Amino acid sequence: MSRMTIVTAGSDDVVEQITKQLNKLVEVVKVIDLTDGNHIERELMLVKVRAAGKDREEMKRLADIFRGSILDVTDKSYTIELTGTGSKLDAFLQAMEPGMILETVRTGASGIGRGERILRV
Amino acid sequence: MQLTGAEIVIRCLQEEGVEYVFGYPGGAALNIYDELFKQDKVKHVLVRHEQGAVHAADGYSRSSHKVGVALVTSGPGVTNAVTGIATAYMDSVPLVIITGQVPTHAIGQDAFQECDTVGITRPCVKHNFLVKDAKDLAVTIKKAFYLAATGRPGPVLVDIPKDITQARAEFSYPKTVSLRSYNPVTKGHAGQIKKAVQLLLDAKRPMVYAGGGVILNNASPQLTRLVRLLGFPCTNTLMGLGGFPGTDPQFTGMLGMHGTFESNMAMQNCDVLLAIGARFDDRVIGNPAHYFRSDRRIIHIDIDPSSISKRVKVDVPIVGYVADVMDEMLKIIESSNVRPDAAALKSWWGEIKEWQRKDCLKYDRKSNLIKPQYVIEKLYEITKGDAFVTSDVGQHQMWAAQYYKFDKPRRWINSGGLGTMGFGLPAAMGVQLVNPGATVACVTGEASIQMCIQELSTCKQYHLPIKIVNLNNRYMGMVRQWQEFFYGNRYAESYMDALPDFVKLSEAYGHVGLKIEKPNDVEGALKEAFKQKERLVFLDFITDQAENVFPMIPGGKGLTEMILAEEL
């Protein structure tokens, strides 16, 4: 069995219809709306940035500010791993000159309920 | 016992008690066809186009409540079948479609007659399977039949690669099957049912609105008892006709875009609406905002939660089989002395009778031209209201729905959801096969009938004495009507020049053809046709070209914004 976190947008009516349609799929065991209560969501991003000359130190600092870690280093680039909500990852990308980003790959969100809230099937 | 995959497929069909398989052979399905050939329990009906196979299986199912089965080959066999599958999906018809596929090792290699069947059909099936191991075949087919017929019914497709039909596996057919993730709620919630009954008993201006779900769930007896017990007015959707007797005084006619004045007015003005197995679709409630009334309460019974509060918000949703829920309601009402307010009901019926006085289905009976409505009225009389009537899509479909009064369920067979032209004739084949000896009429138009006319050949091969009632107005009538009303009489491509001579065409296929051009000849021709019990008769009625379907609610308008015949 697999668990998927699906991110979507819509009014309450639209989200209700999406939930019902997902439940209607024969292979779906259970659907919950994580935003019905408190929840945590995280997304992983790997981003390769230009890191040569005067940019090298700045890139390291930016990664630190966003609590990213540098996974791979060449003399011209860093590969940074970053985890957080989608908007935090967006903010990291926006904090950089577009020309500095060489490559980006993102997982999409994974979500889980806060506290005692447990999804059992 | 070790059997080949093809043998397993046929054994499964035998175990399911399948009488007829509608299909068309081809390379990827040849092993299955070879096994069909070697036995005689499951009979095969050879159509002339795969769309016809699925429609025939569909008509077979709708008129009998059995699961219909179609068998087609890979690639074009599948793509031709898609229209039929989508038609069945929209109207929730239980079908199992078995499709040949190229061998597993060739999948994804652009093999001859390859297509991504599971991908192409995914949005128009209840579920589908690609079988990758012969030992999974039996359980997959069992699941397919189970899924098709339970919950909200629908078509289920099983795609079988050719090498799987050759491979050997142990065969044992499972008696039951369960899927962890598939458990439709079938029993209604007791508290909700009580709440609903209370609302019904307190209603001053009640209305019952019943759809195709009543037919699919064989719930007509419950609906009829409930409506009569309460003394409420009842309307049926296009898909629900026959769910409540069409000649019953409590029946107010079909509702919606081409529904009766009284049904639409009662829908709008009621204070409690009981919706049963219907889905408030856009041909019923064209404008949900216009329909909204803060002082109206809506009860909605349906097997599919996603049909509830989708277009119209309801107050008391009840998920479950409509027959079971109505049984529970009847139990509660019958065990108490409380009945609806008789005085209020009397004055409500007074209002409805006032609306009925509009006589919204009247038409010019003195015309020198054949009026299509008149043909349907005569068809109703001559078949004593007891025929199975299939139809295609367009004006003729609406006239058949308005003027043929269906007293029994499963007698009115049409493509309501998808609106598939070409449905009527092949559907009639399935109806006739599962109801041998019954009177079957296909009401159609000269445009629709040409979309699956090749099936006249199938009718000849299997001696299917269908009566085709062709309302020939030389136009795609419904398209022409919209162009007249909304496009300034610009009849863009809705006129067909060079129509075939349908009499000669029928004769060429080995049938009887009759052309009727005068109103006085209508009755005689119909009588003559229905006397011919052994022959297919094609009745080509040359009708008034200018006739329109009334009442009509323009798209997106409210239920009370009807255009009536006299207003033009």
Interface residues (C-beta under 8 A of the other chain):
Chain A: D13 E16 Q17 K20 Q21 N23 K24 V26 E27 V28 V29
Chain B: K126 H127 L147 L179 R180 S181 Y182 D304 P305 S306 S309 K310
